[in-house]
């Protein structure tokens, strides 16, 4: 578990969702008009915040719900 997940208690499942849908971070970046670097930060649980507009764009592109993307990390 990364340090950021430990602090927030929230885990991002972006990598898992990309894999399930057979797509890449590069393709998602094109679809949502964000940099690969910013999406990579989110994917690796290093994001401290996310804009609702970004969250919505990712969910629309991946055809998922917010709860599919962001989940509570299991407690110790």
Buried (B, 14 or more C-beta within 10 A) or exposed (E): EEEBBEEBEBBBBBBBBBEEBEBEBEEBBEBBEBEBEBBBBBBBBEBEEBEEEBBEBBBEBBEBEEEBBBBEBEEE
